[in-house]
Amino acid sequence: MGVDIVEIERVEKAVERFGDRFLNRLFLEEELNFYRSPGRRREGIAALFCGKEAVKKLFLSKNFLLPWRQVKIEHTSGGKPEVKLSPLVPAFFEEIDISISHSHQFAIAVAIGVEKEGVNNGTG
């Protein structure tokens, strides 16, 4: 399991300070497109950051440092977030479920991985 919480204002300040350099280092264009509308941008970018960080922490439990752009958070037509991984990422998990939420001040995400049977757990 990976969990992350972030102050939305902190992410907002990073976007203001570093702009596209910050956004393009962490996110894929498809991810950013979901949050381009003004009503979603402030909390949405922070929630996306938080979601990716939670997945990265899940992979740290396997001693694998997951690069930011090798995990993508997509959304179903109903808005449910889903995790998609690059083919370069080791298949430690059969599936990864994610939940992302936010208030006006904070974003939080929890990622839970269902481990594949017979796969090295990364701890040895």
C-alpha positions in Angstrom: 0.0 0.0 0.0 1.1 3.5 -0.7 -0.4 6.7 0.8 0.3 10.3 0.2 -1.2 13.6 1.4 -0.2 17.0 0.1 -1.1 20.6 0.7 -2.7 21.9 -2.5 -1.2 25.3 -2.0 2.3 23.8 -2.1 1.7 22.1 -5.4 0.1 25.3 -6.7 3.2 27.3 -5.8 5.5 24.8 -7.5 3.4 25.1 -10.7 3.6 29.0 -10.4 7.3 28.9 -9.9 8.4 26.3 -12.4 5.5 26.2 -14.8 5.6 23.7 -17.7 9.1 22.4 -16.6 7.5 21.1 -13.4 4.4 19.8 -15.0 6.2 18.0 -17.9 8.8 16.4 -15.6 6.0 14.7 -13.6 3.0 14.3 -15.8 2.1 13.0 -19.2 0.1 15.2 -21.6 -3.0 12.9 -21.4 -3.0 13.3 -17.6 -2.7 17.1 -17.8 -5.5 17.4 -20.4 -8.0 15.9 -17.9 -7.2 18.9 -15.5 -7.0 21.7 -18.1 -10.4 23.1 -17.3 -10.3 26.0 -14.8 -12.7 24.3 -12.3 -10.4 21.2 -12.0 -6.9 22.7 -12.3 -6.1 23.8 -8.7 -7.1 20.7 -6.8 -6.8 18.4 -9.8 -3.0 18.9 -10.4 -2.4 18.4 -6.6 -4.6 15.3 -6.6 -2.8 13.9 -9.6 0.6 14.5 -7.9 -0.7 12.8 -4.8 -2.0 9.8 -6.7 1.3 9.3 -8.6 3.3 9.7 -5.3 1.1 7.0 -3.6 1.8 4.6 -6.5 5.5 5.4 -6.3 5.4 4.6 -2.6 3.7 1.3 -3.3 6.6 0.4 -5.6 9.1 1.5 -3.0 7.8 -1.4 -0.9 9.3 -3.6 -3.6 12.6 -1.6 -3.6 11.8 -0.2 -7.0 12.1 3.5 -7.7 9.3 4.2 -10.1 9.9 7.1 -12.5 7.2 9.7 -12.5 6.4 9.4 -16.2 6.2 5.6 -16.2 2.9 5.7 -14.2 -0.2 7.3 -15.6 -3.4 8.1 -13.8 -6.4 7.8 -16.2 -10.1 8.3 -15.4 -13.1 6.2 -16.5 -16.0 7.9 -18.1 -17.5 8.0 -14.6 -14.5 9.7 -13.2 -12.9 6.8 -11.3 -9.1 7.0 -11.3 -7.2 4.1 -12.7 -3.4 3.3 -12.7 -1.7 2.5 -16.0 2.0 1.5 -16.0 4.7 1.7 -18.7 5.7 -1.7 -20.1 9.2 -1.0 -18.6 7.8 -1.3 -15.1 8.3 -4.7 -13.4 5.1 -6.6 -12.9 5.0 -6.9 -9.2 1.3 -6.5 -9.0 -1.7 -8.1 -10.8 -3.6 -4.9 -10.3 -3.4 -1.6 -8.6 -6.4 0.2 -7.2 -6.3 3.9 -6.3 -8.5 6.3 -4.5 -7.9 10.0 -4.7 -9.7 12.7 -2.8 -9.3 16.4 -1.9 -10.7 19.2 0.1 -10.0 22.8 -0.6 -6.7 22.6 1.4 -5.4 19.0 1.0 -5.3 16.1 -1.5 -4.9 12.5 -0.4 -4.4 9.3 -2.3 -4.2 5.6 -1.4 -2.8 3.0 -3.8 -3.2 -0.7 -3.1 -1.5 -3.4 -5.1 -2.5 -7.0 -5.4 0.7 -8.9 -5.6 1.4 -11.5 -8.3 2.0 -15.0 -7.1 5.5 -16.3 -7.5 7.0 -12.9 -8.2 10.1 -11.8 -6.2 8.8 -9.5 -3.5 11.8 -7.1 -4.0 12.9 -7.5 -0.4 15.7 -10.0 -1.0 
